[in-house]
Amino acid sequence: MIHELRIYEGAAGKLPALNKRFETITLKLWEKHGIRQAGFWTAEIGTSNELIYLLEWESLAERDEKWTAFQADPEWIQKRAETEVEGPLVARLHNSILRPTSYSSVK
């Protein structure tokens, strides 16, 4: 099992819209494509315009297959464009693929 850590820096004033898009659009499409989330967070203390989440993957091959299919999904392309008609919701993305250590409680 590997995890993908994604941190989205919201565009100015757009974090509420980004959260809404995940809640009402993105998660349903992820379910359709078999993408599994391990959790979502915003900072209680720290940078206030970030959305942080983890995805679970069996392998890099699974990630490549499912993420590519999701990104090419016509419904996602349409809905993303609709939610970004007044500009992008994300200013910057930080992405890491994480492999657990032998002593990690998360495997």
N, C-alpha and C positions, 0 to 999 in steps of 0.2 A: 504494500500500500504506500502510495506517495500522496502528498498534499500539495496543493497549489495555493500560495498566499498571494492575494491580490489586494492592493491598496489603491483606491481611487481618490485622487484629490479633486473635489468638486469644483467646477467653475464657480466664479463669484455668485453667491446667492442661489446656486442650483442644487445644493445637497438635498433639500426636501423633494425636488422633482426626481432626482436620481433614486432616492429611496422609494418613492411612489412607483417608478418604472420597474424596479426590482420586484416590489410587492405585487403589482397588478399585471405585469407583462412577462418579465424575464424568467421568473421562477416557473411559470407554467410552461414556457418553451423549454427550459432546462429539463423539466420532468418528461416532456415529449421526447427529448434526445437522450435521456438516461444520465444526465449530469447531476451528480450528488453534491449538495452543499453540506459542509460540516459546521457552519455557523457564520453569522454576520455580526459586526460590531461597529459602533461609533465610539469615539473617545469621550469618556467622562471627564478626564483630565488630559490635556495635551492638545494636539492639533484638532480644531473643531470642524474642519471642512473635509474630513476623510471618512470614507466608507471602507471598512476592512472586512474581508471574508476569506474563508477557506473552502476549497473544493477537494473532494476525495477521488483518487484515481487508483485503479489496480496497476496501471503501468503507463508509461509515456505513450505507448501505442494507442491505448484506450483514450487518453487525453487528446491526442492528435485527431483520431477518428471522430470522436464526439464533438470536440470543440470546432473542428472544421465544418461539420454538418450543421451545427448551431449557427455559426457565422454566415453560412450560405443560405439559411432558411429564409425564404421570401417573406414570411410573416415577420420575422425578426428585423429584416432589412426595412420593411415598411413601417413597423411600429417604432423602431429606433429613429427613423427619419421624422415621423410625426412628433415624437417627443423632443426632437432637437430643432424644430422649425425656427425657434428663436435663438439658436446657437447650441453648441455642445454642452452636455451636462458635466463632462469630465475634462478637467484641465490637464491632468497628468495621471499616468498609470504606472505603478510599481508592481512587478510580478516576479515571484520566485517559486521554483519547484523545490519542495522540501522532502528529504528522505529521512525517516526516523533513525536515530542512533540505536545501538544495541541496548542502551539503558533507558530509552524513552518509554513512558507509560502509554503513549499513543503509538501503535504499531501500524 
